[in-house]
Amino acid sequence: MVMKVLLAEYTVAHEPGFAPEGAAMLGVLRASFERCRYEVVTPGEGDFYDEIQRLAPGCDAGLVIAPDHRLFAYTTLLERLTHNIGCGSLNAALCANKRRVSEILTRSGIPVPREGITGTRVLKPEQGCGAQGVRLSQGEPGTGEFAQEFIDGEHLSVSLIGSRLVGNACSYYTGKPPLLLAVNRQHIRIDEEGRFHYLGGETPVHHPRHDEIVMTAAKALHVLGCQGYCGIDMVLADKPYVVDVNPRITTSLVGIAACMEEEIADLLMAASKGGGPNEVHLTGRVRFDTRGTVEPL
């Protein structure tokens, strides 16, 4: 019997500004699940909540891909109706509040940019997606924003898959540590008005400070209780500073999948039940952008 999986990507039909990025991620996932002989179901253009409610009961598993501040509501619904192979809803809700995440990581000894400093700082929304609304400024943060110190360093991300921790399938908990997919370089442009723009990146990055980078990312994932695919954004300077935690599929997967021997579909499904390999195998190196273009390096 063919298993059916729901891939519920929000932006393709509901957020035009991020739709190309969403389509690229969805395309990689769909292709992998189909190669692994799953039947893939995706929502139509109707109300996203209603579409999940309509489709999820007929599926064996599901995954929500949406801006962080929308993940909780849609993942909560998915968890009630089928087996969630992404981050648990409560952890997704926690990660949606960037300021709260910063406070928790700080208490756990994980480096994050400081608050409460003067001069040029990074202003960012407390809830947001990617680099949207992030900017350099000497002004005060507006409503729903906060300010952190600007750290001049390398922009990196770490892509991990967390094993089952909590949620609708907590009986699958095995204590398996997170699986590293890759360290990625992020291409970030700061325009003349100080606004940050994410343009894509390169993967995999074989960095001389690899262990330090990966250990910091894995600790952040563990502290926040994330499971499934998770992208940890960092700025590497005197130490790796965590600047964002994305408890969902990120654009880096587009590049990683082009280099990875394993199927992301198999990895996500296995991790959702506490299993999967201890490492993946990557060949070559690629550059990718936010429209799904992948070029070998």
N, C-alpha and C positions, 0 to 999 in steps of 0.2 A: 504494500500500500504506500503510495507517495505521500510524504509529509508535506504539510502546507505551512508556509511562514508569511506573516504580515510584516511588510517593511513600510512603516508609516512615516514618511518624510514630509515635514510641514511646509517648507519654503517653496517647493516646486509650484504649488497651486495657490499659496497664500501670502508669500512675502517676496515680491519680484526682485528686490534688491539683493537677496541672497539666493535666488532661484538657480542660477548657473552653478553655484557651489553645491547646493543641495542636490541638483541633478547629477553632478559628477560623483558625489558620494553614493547616491542611490544606484547609479549605474554600476559601480564597482561591486556593491553588495549584491545587487540582483544577479549579475553575471556569476559571482561566486556561488550563491545559493543554487542557481540553476545548474552549474557544473556539478554540484554535489547532489543533484537530483531531487531538489525540493521544488514544489510548486510555489511560486512567488505571487503574493497578492498585495496590491497597493491601493490606497484610498483614491476615490475620485475627487472631483472638484467641489463637492458639497461641503457642508460644515465638517471640519476635521474630527471633532468629538463624535459626531453622529456616524461618521464613516468608520471610525475605530469600533464604535459600539455595534455597528452592523456587521463588520468583517471579522473581528477578533474571535468570536465564539466558534467560528468554523475553521480556525487555524490551530495548529499544534504548538506554535510559538510566535512571538512577535517582538518587534524592536521599534521604538520611537526615536526619530531623529528630528530635533526641533531646537530652536533657540533656548538657551538655558532657562530663562524665566518662564517658559511654557512647558517644560518637561514634566513638572510635578503632576499637573492636572491630567495630561494625556497618559502618562505612565501609570498613574493610579488607576485609571480606567482600564488600561491594558492588563494590569496585574489581576484585576478582578475577573477577566474574561479568558485569559490564556497564559501560557508560560512566557515570562519576560526574560529575554536574553541580553538586556541592557542593564543600566544602573537602576537600583531600587528607587522607588518614588521619593521616599523620605530623604535619601542621600542626594538625589537630584535637587530637591527643594533647598537643602542646605547649601549646595554649591552654587545655586542661583544668586545667593546673596554674597557678592564679592567681598564686601567689608567684613561680614561675619566669618567667611572663610579665612581671611587674613588674620583676624583675631585668634581663631582656633589654631591655625598653623603656628602663629607666634608663641602661643602658650605651650605648644608641643616642641619648641626649639627648632622649628623649620624656618630658615631665613625668608623674610618677605620685606618689601620696601617699607620704610618707616612712615608713619603718619606724624602730624604735628610739627612739621618743619616749615621754614620760611623760604622765600625765593621761588625760583622756577620749580614747579612740581608737575606731576602727572595727575590730571583730573580725570576721573572715570565714573561712569554710572555704577551705582551699587548693584543694579541688575542690568545685564546687557549681553551682547553676543559679539565675540571677536573683538576687533578694534573699534567698533562702532561707538562714537561719542568720546573716545579716549583722546586726550590732547595735552600738550605742554602749555602751561600758563603760570603767570604770577598772580592771577586772580584767585578769588574764593570759589569753592565748589558751589554749584547751584543745588536746587532741590533734588533729592535723590542721588546726589553725587558725593564722592569723597576724594581726598587728596593724598597722594603718596609721593615719597621722594623719587626723583628721576635717577635711575642707575644707568650709567653708560657702560654697555657691555655687549656680549653676543646674545642675539635672540635665538633661543632654542626651544624645542618642545620634545617631550618624551611620550611616546605612545605605548600604553600598557593595556593588558587585559586582566582585570581583576577576577579572581575566582569567586564562587558563590559565598556571600557573607550573610546577607539578610534578604528579606522580601518574601515574595509569594512562594519561593521554593527553598526556604532556609533549611529544609531537611537535607538538602544536597551539600551542606557545608562540610568541607574537608580540611580546611586550614591551609590549602595550597597557596603558596606565594604568588604574587602577580607575574604574569608573563610579559617580558619585554619584547615589543615588536621592533622598535627602532628609536634612536635619537635623531631628531630632524633639525635642520637649520631653517629658521623662519626669515622670509624676506619682508621686512617692515620698512615702509617709507614714512617719513615725517615731513609733511608739506610746509609751505611758507607760513601757514597760520598755526602751525604746531599740531595739526591733527595727524593721528596715526592711521596708516592704511596697511592692511595685511594683503600681500600680493601672492602668497604661495610659499614655496620653499624647496629644499633639497633633502634627499634621504637616500640611504642611511648616512649618518655622520659618524666617522670613527674618531672620536675626540680624545685627546690625551688625558682629559679629566673625566673620562667615561664613568668610572666607578662612583665618583662623587656626584655626578649629575644624576645617574640612575638611582642611587641610594636615596637621594633627596626626593625624587619623584615618587618612588615606591613608598616612602614614609608618608608623603602627603596623601597618596591614595589610601593607605591603610588608616591614617588618622580620620579621614573623612568618610570611610566606609564605602568607597566606590567599588562597583563591580562592573563587569563587561568592559567594553572599550572605553578608555579614558585618556584624554590628552592633557598633559601638565605643561603649561607654558612657563618659561624661565628666562631670566636675563642672567648671564654668567659674567661675573666680575671677580671680586676677591673671593666670592662664594656663589653658589647657584641660588638665586633669589626666585621664589615661586611668585609669579604675577597673575596667574589665572589657572583654574582647574575646570576642565570641560568634561562632565560626566556623560559623554556621548561620542558618537562617531565624529571625527574631525577631518578636515581636508587632507591632512597628512596621509590618511589611508589611501588616497588616490595614488600617491607615489609609492608607498610601502607595498601595496598589492602588486605593482609592476615589478617589484624586485623579489617578492617573497615566494618561496616554494610551496608553503602551506596555503590552504584556503581559509580566508577569513571566516567564511560560513562555518566550517568545522571548528575553528578555534572558539568562536562565540558560543556555539551550541555546547561544546564540551565544557567551557568555563562556567556556563550557567548551571551545570550539574556538578561543579567542583572538580572537573578533570581537565584533560588537555596536556600537551607536551610541556617540557620545561624550557624549551628554546625554539626559535624559528630559524630558518635558513634564508639569508638574503644574498642575492647575486647582483653585482653591478651597483650603479648609483644613478639617480635621476633627479631632474628638476621638474617641478609641477607648479601649476598656477591654480587660481580659483575657478577656472572654467573647465577644468578636467584635462588640460593639455599636459602630457608627460613627455619629457625629452631625455634621452640618455646623456650622461656626462662622462 
